Amino acid sequence: MAITVCIVDDTADIRHALEEIVRLSDDYKLLGSFSSGEDALQKLPVLQPNVVLMDINLGGISGIECVRRLKPENPDILFMMCTVYEEDEKIFEALSAGANGYILKKTSPAKLLDAIRELSEGGAPMSTQIARKVVAAFQQKNSTPDHAVSFSTEGKLNTLSNRELEILELLSKGLLYKEISAQLFISQETVRKHVYHIYEKLHVNNRIEAVNRYFGR
C-alpha cells in the first residue's frame, strides 16, 4: 500500500518540487499540498495522511505551531520538518512540539523518500547535519563520568547484541536504514529487524528515544 503524503510549504518552487518527488514514485501518494499553516490546520485532520512534510517558516502560523496544535488530536499523523534551518533552537522546538523527523531541504530526492518510508515504519529520520547537533546536545548534557550513567540504562544497553549496539551507534549518527545496510553489508530488511529488537529491548518507540538511551538519559 502506498504511503500517503501531504506537503506544507509557502514557497511555490520548493512546494512544487516536493510534489513532483512524491508523485514520481509509485510507493507514495500525494493527498494534498498547502501553502499556509492556516490551510493545513483545516485540511490535514480531514485527509489524515501517513506523513506530512512541514516547512517551519510559513509566514503566518509557523510549521512548529501547526504541529503543536495538530499532533495531540491526530497522533497517527507523522510530521517531518522539511526546512533550511539547522539552528539548535529550531530543531529542539520542533521535536518538542511533536515532530517525528527533521530533514533539510537540500536532501536528495532519494534520501527524502527513504526518510519518509523510515518515518512510516516507526523510525525518526534526521539529516546527518541535524543528527550531529542532536547527538552533540545529548553528549553535552551527559558529560559525566561513565560510572554516573544510571544502572537501569546501562542494564538495558547490556541486553543488546554487538550487532544491535553497532546499529544503534549508526542510528545515533543519523544514518538511514539504507546507509546502515550498505555500511554493514546487510539487507535493509535485516536492519529493520535489528532496529525493531533494539526498540523492544530498550522500551522505546523511535530513534530519538533510542539515541537518548544510548547516551544514558
Secondary structure by P-SEA (a helix, b strand, c coil): cbbbbccccccaaaaaaaaaaaaaccccccccccccaaaaaaccccccccccccccccccccaaaaaaacccccccbbbbbccccccaaaaaaaaaacccbbbbccccaaaaaaaaaaaaaccccccaaaaaaaaaaaaaaaccccccccaaaaaaaaaccaaaaaaaaaaaacccaaaaaaaacccaaaaaaaaaaaaaaaccccaaaaaaaaacc
